[in-house]
């Protein structure tokens, strides 16, 4: 058989989506223990997004800040994620100092723009974004675009919520598998509109990210 035959095919929107997901989720999770800040994008009644993010925050010896974005006020499951609320079960927040919250956010772009301002204002040196796996790629690309527009360049890692994808999501009464097609459609649409990072911007950023001390140290 000819060497390399059938290994190389033209790029497609589907292959770009798969490539971005694979490369994003291949970043070393051990680097999460050294980030300067955690952030979480709540929504859809998925309390486990916040539970998991609080666990990251409480376990970290390096993070100075914990940025908690708001969620859509039109969601049935909307809550104001105050520090006092997060001290209660099932979240059990204990580290209050460094926690910054946003009362409401209209959508992911609103959350991302708020987060970008917090990173700049607090001079955070690195960041991990906590969100459900089905949503994290779009959320990451949205935040990355706000960073690029603001000429803000810091190491920025994904922290996928550790959750069973078969669990029913309260706000929409389906599981995460059912929401992936809509996420893919939104990524394609929003890239075309310039609202989120393109595949090329994402690839260029990851090339830079892999060269940063946060990652190189994590792999030693």
C-alpha positions in Angstrom: 0.0 0.0 0.0 1.3 3.5 -0.9 2.8 5.2 2.2 0.3 7.5 3.8 -2.5 6.7 1.5 -5.9 7.7 2.9 -4.3 9.5 5.8 -4.6 13.0 4.3 -8.0 14.6 3.3 -9.1 18.1 2.7 -10.2 20.1 5.8 -14.0 20.4 6.3 -16.1 22.2 8.9 -16.6 18.8 10.6 -12.9 18.0 10.8 -12.2 21.5 12.1 -14.7 21.0 14.9 -13.3 17.6 15.8 -9.7 18.9 15.6 -10.4 21.9 17.9 -12.2 19.6 20.4 -9.4 17.0 20.4 -6.6 19.6 20.8 -8.4 21.6 23.5 -9.2 18.5 25.6 -5.6 17.3 25.2 -4.1 20.1 27.2 -2.4 18.7 30.3 -4.9 18.7 33.2 -2.1 18.8 35.8 -1.5 22.4 34.8 -4.8 23.3 36.4 -3.1 23.0 39.8 -0.9 26.0 39.0 -3.3 28.6 37.4 -3.8 32.0 38.9 -7.5 32.1 38.5 -10.5 29.8 37.9 -13.7 30.9 36.2 -17.0 29.2 35.7 -19.9 29.8 33.3 -23.1 28.7 35.0 -26.4 28.0 33.2 -29.2 25.6 32.3 -29.8 24.6 35.9 -26.6 22.5 35.8 -25.6 23.0 39.5 -22.8 20.6 38.9 -20.9 23.2 36.9 -20.5 25.3 40.0 -20.0 22.3 42.3 -17.1 21.1 40.2 -15.6 24.6 39.9 -15.8 25.2 43.6 -13.9 21.9 44.1 -11.1 23.2 41.8 -11.0 26.5 43.7 -10.9 25.0 47.1 -8.2 22.5 46.2 -5.9 25.0 44.6 -2.9 26.4 46.4 -2.0 28.8 43.5 -5.3 30.4 42.4 -5.8 34.0 43.7 -9.2 34.6 42.0 -12.4 32.7 41.3 -14.6 34.5 38.7 -18.2 33.3 38.7 -20.2 34.6 35.7 -23.9 35.2 35.8 -26.5 33.3 33.9 -29.5 34.3 31.7 -32.2 36.0 33.8 -34.8 34.4 31.5 -33.8 30.9 32.5 -36.2 29.2 34.8 -33.3 28.0 36.8 -31.7 31.5 37.2 -30.1 32.3 40.5 -27.9 35.1 41.7 -24.7 33.3 42.6 -23.6 35.3 45.6 -20.9 34.2 47.9 -23.5 33.7 50.6 -25.5 31.4 48.4 -22.5 29.4 47.3 -21.5 28.7 50.9 -24.6 26.5 51.2 -25.0 22.9 49.9 -24.3 21.5 47.4 -21.6 24.0 46.7 -20.0 24.4 50.1 -17.7 27.3 49.2 -15.3 28.2 52.0 -12.7 30.4 50.4 -14.4 33.8 50.1 -11.4 36.0 49.5 -10.7 36.4 45.8 -14.3 35.4 44.7 -15.8 37.8 42.2 -19.4 37.3 40.9 -21.5 38.7 38.1 -25.3 38.9 38.9 -26.7 38.3 35.4 -25.4 37.6 31.9 -27.5 37.5 28.7 -25.5 34.9 26.9 -22.0 33.3 26.6 -20.6 36.4 24.9 -21.8 38.6 27.8 -20.2 36.2 30.2 -16.9 36.2 28.2 -16.7 40.0 28.0 -17.3 40.3 31.8 -14.6 37.7 32.4 -12.1 39.4 30.1 -12.6 42.7 32.1 -12.1 40.8 35.4 -8.9 39.2 34.2 -7.6 42.6 33.1 -8.7 44.5 36.2 -7.3 41.9 38.6 -4.2 41.3 36.5 -4.7 37.5 36.5 -1.7 35.8 35.1 -3.4 32.6 33.9 -6.9 31.2 33.8 -8.9 28.0 33.7 -12.5 28.0 32.5 -14.9 25.6 34.0 -18.0 24.6 31.9 -19.8 21.5 30.9 -18.0 19.5 28.2 -20.7 19.9 25.6 -20.5 23.7 25.9 -16.8 24.2 26.8 -15.4 24.5 23.2 -17.8 27.3 22.3 -17.3 29.0 25.6 -13.5 28.7 25.2 -13.6 30.1 21.7 -15.8 33.0 22.9 -13.4 33.9 25.7 -10.4 33.6 23.5 -11.9 36.0 21.0 -12.5 38.6 23.7 -8.9 38.2 24.8 -7.6 38.6 21.2 -9.8 41.7 20.7 -8.4 43.2 24.0 -4.8 42.2 23.1 -4.9 40.2 26.4 -2.6 37.1 26.2 -2.3 34.8 29.1 -2.2 31.0 29.5 -5.9 29.9 29.3 -6.9 26.3 30.0 -10.1 24.3 29.8 -11.5 22.6 32.9 -14.4 20.4 31.7 -17.0 19.8 34.4 -16.7 16.2 35.5 -20.2 15.0 35.0 -22.1 12.1 33.4 -23.1 13.2 29.9 -26.3 11.1 30.2 -27.7 13.2 33.1 -30.7 15.2 32.2 -30.1 19.0 32.0 -32.9 20.6 34.1 -33.5 23.7 31.9 -34.0 21.8 28.7 -35.0 18.3 29.9 -32.5 16.5 27.6 -28.9 15.2 28.2 -25.6 16.6 27.0 -25.5 14.3 23.9 -28.6 16.0 22.6 -27.1 19.5 22.9 -23.9 18.9 20.9 -25.4 19.4 17.4 -26.7 22.8 18.4 -23.3 23.8 19.8 -21.7 22.8 16.6 -24.1 24.9 14.6 -23.5 27.9 16.8 -19.8 27.6 16.6 -19.9 27.6 12.8 -22.4 30.5 12.7 -20.6 32.6 15.3 -17.2 32.0 13.7 -18.6 33.3 10.4 -19.9 36.4 12.2 -16.6 37.1 13.9 -18.1 36.6 17.4 -15.8 33.7 18.4 -12.2 32.7 17.6 -11.7 31.1 14.2 -10.0 27.7 13.8 -6.9 29.5 12.6 -6.9 31.8 15.6 -7.4 28.9 17.9 -4.5 26.9 16.3 -2.2 29.9 16.5 -3.0 30.5 20.2 -2.5 26.8 21.1 0.9 26.9 19.4 1.8 29.8 21.7 0.2 28.2 24.8 2.2 25.0 24.5 5.4 27.0 24.7 4.4 28.6 28.0 6.0 27.7 31.4 2.7 26.7 32.9 2.4 23.8 30.4 6.1 22.9 30.0 6.4 22.7 33.8 3.3 20.5 34.0 4.9 17.9 31.7 8.2 17.6 33.6 
